[in-house]
């Protein structure tokens, strides 16, 4: 079987690559090892499909801390606004939610996936599902994809098989071996957007398990206690450590710190009331003590932080909950304020990469042409999506990177084939 462009992987970047290759006139085949296309799209945004983000281009790139700057060239050709126009052009109405996140108005990921599949049919793209790629043979004229039951020759190949995270969608790291065979470097792989583990006593004894804290600020500190990054969002204490949006955003910085030699743990500093400065909080608490001298400290401070956390803080500072406010020293109040504003949590790791939302590391971007997604090492070989060493926060940023790189890989693979066809007709 001969094709102009072979796309391997039916996730967001692969679907986009196949569509843009076919739109540019290439005879295209899409190979997917699973029984369904668009599995990752179908589960993104909690099953509602967060297709992209409407923030300004610079902001979007800022939200892709793993080599996002590499995407500036790609964004000059096709960016997040073009993604919105692309879906609306296919009849998928989108709506904007908090922090610029874009969802289908239908609230259904299925409607997005179905629309893309319909478009594949319309463009006569051959789809081989339940097809496992065993190997790729590279050649100067045609590359050959070896599957379980046949050989498929293609002028250009687009590898869009994802990373190692969420393996039930088919991302099991198959593509790294093919990239290595072509001469590519795979940078160290690690989990990002992942819950963190801790063996602090309060985690082990489950005293905070299940407690959710809203709108807190979580800071990752380096070995010397200096802040690396802070995220203000929600978090939750779990039976193994901490999770929730703020933790997921901080996780890649923790994992990178832990990968440095001789670091057994990283300290997170939790500020439960980030919108109140430390002096104001001190004055508020001292006033509450003064105006409610006969109340127990627990009742005097009620409502300052969630009750379970207040009980924990008092216990942590060895204060009896029933102690009368009048008998509480200024030092004790200072100590309580410090716990509210700078509570340290030592984390010693993360859940495994399979449990992460996103894979860090991958095919080195130094070896990829940023405007076309073509390999600088092997002609007519393109990479897109999560197999590349690019990763962002959740909130539509990874899908944006996948769709943008997929668009460029597919269209340039097709243009490459056209040029080759033109050259051979002129000779």
Secondary structure, DSSP 8 states (H G I E B T S, - for coil): -EEEEEEE--SHHHHHHHHHHHHTT--EEEE-SSSSS-HHHHHHHHHT-EEEE-S-HHHHHHT-TBTGGGGHHHHTTS-HHHHHHHHHHTT--EEE-GGGEEEETT--HHHHHHHHHHHHHHTT-EEE-S--EEEEE--SS-EEEEESS-EEEEEEEEE----SSSGGGT-SSTHHHHHHHTT--B---EEES--EE---HHHHTTSSTT-EEEEEEEEEE-TTS-EEEEEEEEEEE-SSEEESHHHHHHHHHHHHHHHSTT-S-EEEEEETTTTS-HHHHHHHHHHHHHHTTTSBHHHHTTTSS-HHHHHHHHHHTT--TTSBGGG--HHHHHHHHHHHH-EEEEE-EES-GGGSSEEE--B-GGGB-TTT-BBSSSTTEEE-GGGBS-B--TTTHHHHHHHHHHHHHHHHHHHHHHHHHHHHHH-
